[in-house]
Amino acid sequence: MVSVPSWKDKALYTPGPLTTSRTVKQAMLRDFGSRDFAFIEVVKDIRRRLLDAGEVAGAGYDAIPMQGSGTFSIEAVLGSTVRPDGKALIVVNGAYGKRMARICRVLRIDHETIECPENSVPNLDAIRAKLDTGAFTDLAVVHCETTTGIINPIREIGAIARVAGAQYFVDAMSSFGAVPFNLADCGIDYLVSSANKCIEGVPGFGFVIARRAALDTTEGWARSLSLDLLDQVRGLEKDGQFRFTPPTHALLAFHQALVELEAEGGPAGRGARYRKNHETLVAGMRALGFREYLPPELQGYIITSFLYPDDPNWSFETFYRLLNERDFVIYPGKVSNADCFRIGTIGRLFEQDMRALLAALREVVVEMGLRL
Ligand SMILES: *Cc1c(COP(=O)(O)O)cnc(C)c1O
């Protein structure tokens, strides 16, 4: 028999699912029917609060929750909003950019990638030159490339898309809610994030924030029924209900998470906590002798990649296990050309949690006999 230890949860220093507050978890202790009037009001309020977080209340945008993990929402945008004879340009500097290209391949959406190394931001002139050929109807980019933690310049790239007349799609999965920006100012037509990243809800759905005038032109373009974005928003508008079974408990948790986001001062307040977490972590890691993969000027405060130390006693598996035994969960690396591990600084974690992790790391370094 599998038993789940109930005495204490491990702290998750990962890119999601994340550590959540007790009150977010408690919000799930209800059984709502999907047609319940109170539940329908909760969904409405979630959609309203998401527009606030994106600074676009009353600015012609709609927030559309979509069942599934974040990738399902990315697939919903690409599959529903690239017109049948359209062509997407996908900016790639990490695994999540590559994933968007893979979705296009599977859905047989005509596309090209413009790639740059994982430790550098995309070249704006190269993107402009590509779009100037007139071959592309859509441009897609990842905001925080969770592969490394780099923050891509979505405002500058959006300005290029606007001039070229291309629809602009941003995967802001791991930044939305903690890196403040105004979607309209960035020229974003479609943005995707999910419940279990910086808004600190539990997994179960993602959401799209769409410029409605753009979305309304996509009638009949969807390559999937369950991931049809326009049909999803029309269903919600008709009677407040999801077309298919909604993740009711995850939505209740998310509503509470949005209330807690507002109480923390919105994305700016949350970003300040995460930044402090990141600064505390990096200072402590450097003191222990670890080095970051990215140069500090490109590094965001969401997640940080650290290089494997050059030490004969190093083993990521042992390092991970010894931390895990102490109830600290870190994350493996994803960079393609360097050996790294990752530590996230998002979720319901505070400066004292970073100090606790650093104390555990110090013990593990000694126990493994690493000389850093
Ligand atoms: C986490 C993440 C995803 C994928 O989300 P899933 O919920 O695992 O499907 C996509 N893009 C970025 C940038 C992410 O950080």
The ligand as an SDF file (V2000), in Angstrom:
LIG
                    3D

 15 15  0  0  0  0  0  0  0  0999 V2000
    5.5980   25.4300  -16.2600 C   0  0  0  0  0  0  0  0  0  0  0  0
    5.7130   26.0160  -17.6030 C   0  0  0  0  0  0  0  0  0  0  0  0
    4.9990   25.5200  -18.7160 C   0  0  0  0  0  0  0  0  0  0  0  0
    4.2060   24.2370  -18.6930 C   0  0  0  0  0  0  0  0  0  0  0  0
    3.2710   24.1420  -17.7520 O   0  0  0  0  0  0  0  0  0  0  0  0
    2.5800   22.7370  -17.4250 P   0  0  0  0  0  0  0  0  0  0  0  0
    1.5810   23.1740  -16.3930 O   0  0  0  0  0  0  0  0  0  0  0  0
    3.6370   21.8230  -16.8910 O   0  0  0  0  0  0  0  0  0  0  0  0
    1.9300   22.2190  -18.6460 O   0  0  0  0  0  0  0  0  0  0  0  0
    5.0760   26.1880  -19.9050 C   0  0  0  0  0  0  0  0  0  0  0  0
    5.8400   27.2700  -20.0520 N   0  0  0  0  0  0  0  0  0  0  0  0
    6.5590   27.7710  -19.0350 C   0  0  0  0  0  0  0  0  0  0  0  0
    7.4070   28.9820  -19.2690 C   0  0  0  0  0  0  0  0  0  0  0  0
    6.5300   27.1650  -17.7810 C   0  0  0  0  0  0  0  0  0  0  0  0
    7.2600   27.6530  -16.7690 O   0  0  0  0  0  0  0  0  0  0  0  0
  1  2  1  0
  2  3  1  0
  2 14  2  0
  3  4  1  0
  3 10  2  0
  4  5  1  0
  5  6  1  0
  6  7  2  0
  6  8  1  0
  6  9  1  0
 10 11  1  0
 11 12  2  0
 12 13  1  0
 12 14  1  0
 14 15  1  0
M  END
$$$$
